[in-house]
Amino acid sequence: MQLLSSRRWRAAAASAVVLGLVLTGCSSEDSFSYTPPAQADGALPDDMVASMQGAVDNALAASGASGAIVGVWVPWSGSWVAASGTQDKAGGAEVSTDMSFRIADVTRLMTCDVLYALADEGTVKLDAKVPEYVSGVADMADVTLLDLCNGTSGAGSSEPTVKAAWMNTPERVWAPLELAGYGLGRPPVAPHTTFQDSDAGYLLLGLALERATGMTARELIAEYVTEPLGLAETELPTAPAAPPATAPAMNGHYLPPVEGGFDCAAPVDITTLSSTSGFTDSGVVSTITDLGRYAQAEAAQALRTKEEPARFGSPLPVADTAPSWFQATGGAYLVGSLIGQHGWTPGYSTAAYSDPATGFTVAVVLNDSTAGGRFAQQLSWELAAIASKAPAASGETAPEFGLPFTAEQYHQATTDAALVCAPPAE
């Protein structure tokens, strides 16, 4: 039993086989318990593992990454947690499954967790207008905190403007409102009814929650997410630039663009970075096991103390051209029956998805962010498609579970999107 203390949670008891946890907590104000699906002990079938390793190898080759860490948990069959590659292109130390990394846009889920927890306990209202907590955003007079979480604020993304600054000055400490301002300066879309991927929205949401509570975002995520779930290797780091600090760090890189493609032989190390470049949009760090545990609990909405309003009940299309099974709401993407997130932050591309009915979970990280979140997204979906066909282990029963896409589809998409390495200068 591991004891944890905080303002809100007095204790959390954990017992695990891979992802199998039983968490309970109590205080004078609240109680918390979470029992995830039982996880079958043992490995997934050898031929399935070989196929998944082929998917990882393909993603490494296409993305420019030197290392990958993946976790696949199939409650009725077994699990596969593996690390591939090295810390850098020159070789170096091998990547290991205990290494920490930046979880990028999966942070958005945690920020929305805090919003819903505060709403459930009556500290804030989901329909509170953003200017009630954040000054200088008069154009958002009709935008709610829930809009910020759902991606329906209409705000644009800061990324196109500040990406170069993130890469060139990783030690810079950003103020959330300053960073969000670059997205707010872009032409908005109609709020409330249209989804738009907006890092600015999650930055503003984190700032609003800080001002509503008098707590820092780091404290809020610990209080309402990581401590209740017993995620000892997960945190929003402090502002000074540093490597992911919860465990030995997986090095992060990006490939510099040159004429004819990218300089694949000279990746730029950006392991050391200020968490303020991502804040409550993409600043959290974790490990693969913690990330898998979190994704499984998140899909099941284990942290909620009230059933209504349903966080994932009214999703919107990700885009006009997106397939009908790819939708978004509540800080998450809904991919068939899977709920999760994918994205990038300087040095890392990550994804984590889980099925709330079965506990089926996939989490991945690649240590290169050159192509954004594309390759982690496609790898996670390819691994999910492969593992969804896992047979029942002895004494287990496989549920009716399937996905609306194939492994071949995303294996080919990854191959087709491979980064082009420019020829060396003569």
N, C-alpha and C positions, 0 to 999 in steps of 0.2 A: 504494500500500500504506500502510495506517495502522497504526502500531505502538502497542500498549497494554501497560502493565505492571501487575501485581498480585501478590499473594502466590502465586497459583496459576497464573495464565496469563501466559506470557511474551510472546506475540504473537498478533495476529489479523489476517489478510489479507483484505481485502474488495474485491470487484469487482461492480458492480451495474448492472442495467438495471431501474429501478423497484425491485422487490423481489428481483431476482436476485442472490444473494450466494454467494460461496464463502469460508467462514471456516475457518481452520486455526490451531491453537495448539499449543505444546509447552512442557513444563517437565521437571524431573527426575522429577516424580511422575506427571504426567498428559499425555495428548494429546487434542486436540479437533479435529474437522473436521466441517463441515456444508456440503453442497451442495444447495440447494433446487431445486425444479423450475425449468427454464428459463422465463423470462417473455417472451412475444411482445412485440416492440416495437410502439409505435403506440397509437392511441386505440381505444376501443370504438366500435361503430357509432353514428352520429349519432342515430338514432331511439331507441336504447337509452339513450344519454346524456340525451336529452330526457325519457324516462320516469323515469330516476333523479333528474334535477333536479326533476321534479314531485313525487317522493317527498320530497325534501329540503324543498322549499317547503311541502308539506303538514305536515311535522313541525315546521317553524319556526312556522307559523301556529297549530298545535294546542298546542305546548308552552310558548309564551311566550318562547322563546329569541330572541335577536336575531341569532345567528350559528351556523353549523355548519361543520365540516370533515369531509370524508368521503374515504375511499380504497377503491377497488374494483380488485382485481387478478385477472384471468382469464388464467392462464398460456398457454392455447392461443389467446387472442383479442386481448387488449390490456388497457389499464388506464385508470382515471379517478380522478384526485385533484383535488379541488375545494374551494373555500371559498365560502360564501354568507353574505351579511348583513354586519352591522357589530358593533362592539364593544359597543354599547349601544342601547337603544330610541330614544334621541334622535338617532341617526345615528352620528356619530363616525367613526373610522377603519374601513375595511373589514377584515374578517377575512381572514387569508392562510394558506396551507397550511403555512408554516414556523412557525406559532405553537405554543407549548407549552400544555399543559393537564393537569389532574389526571385520571388514567385510572381512578379509582374502583376498582370491584371487580375489575378486571383484575389489580390488585395481588395478589389471592389466588393467582392462578396462579404468580406469581413466588415467593411465600412457599412454596408447595408445591414449586416447582423447587428451592429451597434445601434443603428437607427431604429430597427424594429424592437430591440430590447428596451430602448429608452421609451419608445411609444407604448410598448406593452405595460411598462411600469408607470406610465403617465407623466414622464419628464418632458417629453415633446409630443407634438401631434404630427402625424404623417402629412396632413394637409396644411401645416404651417408654411407661410410664405417665406421664401429665402431671405428677403430684406429684414425680416424680424430678427435675424441673427447675424447677417453679414451686411455691412454698409458698403456703399459704392457700387451696388448692382441694381440700380433703379430699373433697368430694362427687364429685370426678372421679377417685377412686382406681382405677376400672376403665376409665377413658378413655385411649386411646392417642394418640400424636402423629399417627398415621394417621387416627384418628377426627376430629381437629381439621381436617386437610386435606380429608377427604372430606365434611365437614358432617354427620357421624354421631356427634358428641359428645353430643347431646341438649341442648346449651346454647341458651339463648334469645338474642335480639338486644338489644344496648344502644341501638340507634337510637331506639326510641320514647321512651326516657327522656331521652336527651341531645341530641336533635335541636335543641331550642330553645336549648340552651347553645352548640352549635356555631354556630348562626346569630347569636346575640346577642353572643358573646364569641369571635370567630374567632382572636384572638391568644392565647387560653389554651393553655398547654402541658399536655398530659395524660400521666399515667403509664399505661402499657398495662394494668396489672392493675386500676387504678382504673376505667378506661374499660370493661374487660371485665366488671368486677364488676356493672355494671348489667344486663348480659345474664344473668350467672350467677344473679342474684337473681330471674329470671323462672322460672315453672314449666318444668322440663325435659321433654323427650320421652324415650322409651326410647332409649338409645345403641346404636350398632353397626349397627342394621338399618333405621333411619329417617332420611331426609335432612331437615334443617331448616336453612334459611338463617340463619346465625349469624355476625355480625361478631365477637362475643366469641371464637369459636373461633379465628379467624385472628389476632386480637390475642394470644391466649395462645400460639399456635404460634410467632409471631415472638419473643415473650419467651422461650419455651423454647429456641429455636434460638440466641438471644443467649447464654443461660446455658450452653448445651452447648458453645459454641465460644469464649466470651470476646470475640467480635466484636459490633459493633453491627449492627442490621438493615440500616442503610444500607450498611455494609461487606459484609455477606453478599450482598445483592442485586447489588452491583457485582461482587463476586468470582465469583459462581456464575451470574449471569444476564446483566447488561448488558455486561460486558467480554468474555466469551466470544463473544457474538453481535454485538459491535461496535456496540452501541446508544449512541452518543455523546450523544444528546439525552434519555436516560432515566435517572432516578435517584429514590431516596427522599430528599427534601430533609432538611436539618437541622431542628431543632425550632423555632427562632424563626419567627414568622409572616412570610410573604413570598409574593409572587406565584409561580406556577410559573416556575422559574428557569433552565431549560435553554435557553430561546430567548425571543424576544419573547412575552409572555404573552397568551393569549386571555382576555379578561375574563370572569369568572363571576358569575352573578346568581341570585337567587330572587325570586319575586313575593310580597309580603306579603298574607296573607289578610285580607279585609274582609267585611263583611256582604254577602251576595249573590254571593260569588266571590273574585276576586283583584284587587288594584290593578295592572292590567297597565301602567298609565302610569308607575308608580314602582318599577321593579325595584331591589332592594337589591344593591349591588356587594359581592361577597364574594371577590374575586380574591385578596386577601391573607388567608392562613389558615395556621395551624400544621399541619405535616404530621402532628403527633402526634394530631390528631383522627381520622386514618385509619390511621396507622402501617402495619403489615403486612397490614391488611385493605383499605385504600383510599387509601394516602398517596402512591403513586408518581406522578411527572409524566413526560410524554413528548411527542412530536410524532406527527403522523398517519403519517408514513413509518416512523418507528421502531416505532410500535404495530403497523402492518401487518407489518413484518419479524418482530417478536416473535410475533405471532399465528400466522404461518405456521410458524416454527420450533417453537413450542410445540405446535401440533397434531401435528406430526411427531415430537415428543419428542426433538428434536435434541440436547438437553443431557444426556440420559441416557447413562451409561457402562455400564449393565447393562440387559438386556431384561426381567428379572424382578425384582420383581413388576410386572405390567402396570398402569400408573397408571390407565388409563381402562377397564380390563377388566371391572369389575363395577358398572356404574352402577345407581342407584336412581331411582324416580320422583320428580320434583320435588314433586309433590303428588298426592293421591288423584284429583283432577279433571283433572290434566294429561294431554295426549295422550301416547300410548305412545312417541312419538319425542322427547319432551322429558324428559331425564334428567340426573342430576348425579353427579359423583364427581371426586376428584382436584383439587378446587378449581375445576372447570370445569362448565359446562353442555354437554351433548351434544344437539345439535339436528339430528336426522337424522344425516347424516354429518359435520356441522360440529362443531368443538370450540372453545369460547371462553368468554367471560364478558360480562356486562353489569351495570350498576348505576349508582350515583350517589354523589357526595360533594358537600359544599356548593359550589354554583356550576356543577356540570358533571354531565352525563348521558352515559355512554360505553358502547360495545360494541365487541367485536372477536371475529371468528369466522373459522376457516379449515378447509378440508377436507384431512386429512392425505394422502389419496391423490393429489390433483391439485394442491394448493397454492392453490386458489381461496380468496381472502381478502377480507374486508370489515371496515373499521374506521370508526367514526363518533364524533363528539362534538358535543353541543349545549351551548351556554353558559348553560343554566338548569336548576336542579335541583328546581323546585317540585313536579313530579310524580314525583320519584325517577328510577328507571332505565327507566320504561316506554317513553318515546318513543324513546330510543336503541335499546332492544331491538327495538321494532317497526320502526324505520327500518332497522336493520341487516338484519333478516330480509326486509323488503320489497326492499331493494337486492340482497340475495343472490338472491331469487327472480327478479328482473328479469335480473341478470347471468348467472345459471346457464344461460340460454338463448343466450348469446353464440355466434355462429358461429365456426368455426375461421378464423384468419387464413391468408393465403397461405402454403403450405408447412407448415401445422400440421394436426394431427388432433384434433378434439374428442373427449374421453373420454365414456363413459357416465356422466353426472352429473345428478342431479336432487334436488329437495328436496320434503319432504312437506307443503308449504303453497304458497300462491300469493301473488303480489304484491298482488293485489286484496284478499285477506283482511286483510293488515296495513295496507294503505292505508285501508281502511274502519275498521279498529280504531283507527287513529290519529285519523281524523276524528271518530269517535264519542266518543273520550276527551278531546277538546279542552277545555282549561281555560276556565272561564267567567270573563270579565272583568266585574267589577261596574260598574254605571253610575257616572259621576263624581258626587260629592256636589254638591248644589245650593247 
